Structure formats: structure tokens, C-alpha cells
Amino acid sequence: MSSTNRIALVTGANKGIGLAIARQLGAGGHSVWLGCRNVERGDAAADTLRKAGIDAHAVQLDVTDAASVASAATTVERAAGRLDALINNAGLMFAPPPSAAEESIDEMAQMFETNVFGVMRVTQAFLPLLRKSDGARIVMMSSGLSSLGEALDMRSETWSVGFAGYCASKSALNMLTVKLAKELASEGIKVNAVDPGLTSTDMTGNGPGHSPDQGARPAVALATTHAFGPTAGFYACTVAGELSLKSW
Ligand SMILES: NC(=O)c1ccc[n+]([C@@H]2O[C@H](COP(=O)([O-])OP(=O)(O)OC[C@H]3O[C@@H](n4cnc5c(N)ncnc54)[C@H](OP(=O)(O)O)[C@@H]3O)[C@@H](O)[C@H]2O)c1
């Protein structure tokens, strides 16, 4: 691994938007670590990227398992010595619950464990490595469904969407994004949340939506933003590929 390459870790990178983020960062010259809870699926994904000329490595990483996260941080530290970009992409959503009034508390807890506490577990474990970078970036994979502003706007597409537990987990992630961004700003570490837009992946039953490559765009843009780039923001991408600010 060349020490001059920027080094990125993408969680949940064996498929979907995470794999597309890893491919785009790798094509742009990053050494990419694919954090995957299933080693075989991670190795297969890294192999695909290596065949495309990308410096890709799989590391076992289950965001809900503290020992797995700590072991992944040790692996990256030993091999790379630092981390320049952390993309917290791994996420969990259950099939549409009947209503907020009847939603399974157990499923809500599992979504918070992955989408909120898992993200914080990974971020805390990798912060020592991010602090060794001369311009670290952290990207949180949020969702348009996290926006309280849109949830309260009758003109918004999300006005009539249910998924209360999932939406609430991503709203909580947004607040943690802001808290971390403010805390880490003086160290030059930028923290932003992104909305990939409706993307056709296993999570959405491979139904309507744009491609994972399009869904990856805002995360890649914020993972590579320059020293004067934003922090504590929430962004999507326009059809033309420009970053656009979203309402929290
Ligand atoms: N697709 C959309 O329209 C959409 C819209 C807004 C936001 N998002 C967000 O985008 C992110 C990626 O979603 P996607 O659409 O690409 O879904 P996906 O294809 O289902 O991929 C989800 C990824 O997360 C991984 N994951 C789940 N739990 C994990 C855990 N405990 N530890 C490590 N990895 C775990 C999965 O691993 P396995 O393969 O092992 O299950 C998989 O790699 C998620 O955070 C999602 O909430 C998606």
C-alpha cells in the first residue's frame, strides 16, 4: 500500500451504496478498506475492486460488535497507520412497520443499534487513526427520511412515509453528526451527513430509485472535500451531480 494514497474505510461496503462508494473512492486514488460483517462477502467485493485496479482490502467489521470494531481498527492501524476518510454507510431498515403505534420495539432497538450506536462505536474506535491524518473527513450515511423539516412539510415526498423507527434513527444520527462536527472542527476534521436519495438496492427491495453509483455521489464528495469545504452539513446531490444542502 502506498503511503501517499489517501486511506478510506467504508462500512457495509460489500454491496449497494457502500460498494459503490468504495469503488469511486478507489478509482480516485484512495486505498479503500471495506468494512464488512461477513468476511467472505467482503473478500469477494474487495477482489472485484482489485480486478478493476483499485487498492482494496476487506476487514471484518460488525458495527454492533465492539470487539469486531476494535479488531478492525487495529488491522487498519497496523497496515496503514492512519485513516483519512471514514464513511459510516452500514445501515439497517426493516420492512414497513404497520404504524408507529404498533411498530416492534425490538426492531426499533436493532435499527438504533446499527444506525446510531454502531456509527458512534466505529467513529470513536477510528478517531485515533483519523487524528493522524492531515485532513480527516467523516461522512454519515443519513437519509432524506431523517429530515424533521420534510416530515412536517405536506408538499414533501416524505410527508406520508411511515418507517418511524428507521426515520428516528437517522434523525438521531443527524444530531450526532452536528455534535461531532462542532467538537472536531478545531482539529480540521470535517463531519457531514448525506442523503443518497432513493436508490435501488437490497434495502429497498431493488425497486424504483437511481443506481448505487448515483447514490454514492454525495458521500464521495464529502469524503474528499477540501480544507475550505463544509462541516456540520446535510447534503444530497442534484441530478447534475452538484451538492445541495438539505434541511435537517
Ligand atoms: N437505498 C436507499 O434508497 C437509501 C436511502 C437513504 C439512505 N440509505 C442508507 O444507505 C446506506 C446503505 O444502504 P443500501 O441501500 O446500500 O443497503 P444494502 O444494499 O442493504 O446495504 C447495507 C449494508 O450495510 C451492511 N450492514 C448492515 N448491518 C451491519 C452491521 N451490523 N455491521 C456491518 N455492516 C452492516 C450490510 O451488510 P450485509 O450484506 O452483511 O447485510 C450491507 O453491506 C444505509 O445506511 C441506508 O440506511 C439508503
The ligand as an ORCA input file, in Angstrom:
! r2SCAN-3c Opt
* xyz 0 1
  N     -31.217      2.634     -0.675
  C     -31.785      3.796     -0.349
  O     -32.729      4.300     -1.022
  C     -31.277      4.565      0.848
  C     -31.847      5.838      1.082
  C     -31.393      6.564      2.172
  C     -30.392      6.072      2.973
  N     -29.858      4.827      2.713
  C     -28.780      4.363      3.596
  O     -27.663      3.998      2.813
  C     -26.889      3.013      3.497
  C     -26.595      1.848      2.573
  O     -27.820      1.230      2.242
  P     -28.056      0.389      0.901
  O     -29.277      0.939      0.267
  O     -26.796      0.277      0.115
  O     -28.477     -1.018      1.548
  P     -27.919     -2.508      1.382
  O     -27.607     -2.811     -0.041
  O     -28.907     -3.349      2.109
  O     -26.530     -2.457      2.176
  C     -26.487     -2.321      3.563
  C     -25.079     -2.622      4.001
  O     -24.995     -2.449      5.428
  C     -24.394     -3.616      5.964
  N     -24.722     -3.807      7.368
  C     -25.938     -3.931      7.948
  N     -25.791     -4.147      9.259
  C     -24.454     -4.157      9.510
  C     -23.672     -4.343     10.662
  N     -24.233     -4.599     11.871
  N     -22.322     -4.271     10.561
  C     -21.738     -4.039      9.378
  N     -22.428     -3.897      8.232
  C     -23.773     -3.951      8.306
  C     -24.905     -4.751      5.082
  O     -24.125     -5.927      5.275
  P     -24.704     -7.397      4.901
  O     -24.567     -7.553      3.418
  O     -23.821     -8.299      5.689
  O     -26.142     -7.431      5.340
  C     -24.695     -4.098      3.731
  O     -23.353     -4.165      3.340
  C     -27.691      2.661      4.756
  O     -27.181      3.361      5.858
  C     -29.093      3.133      4.425
  O     -29.839      3.415      5.588
  C     -30.279      4.083      1.672
*
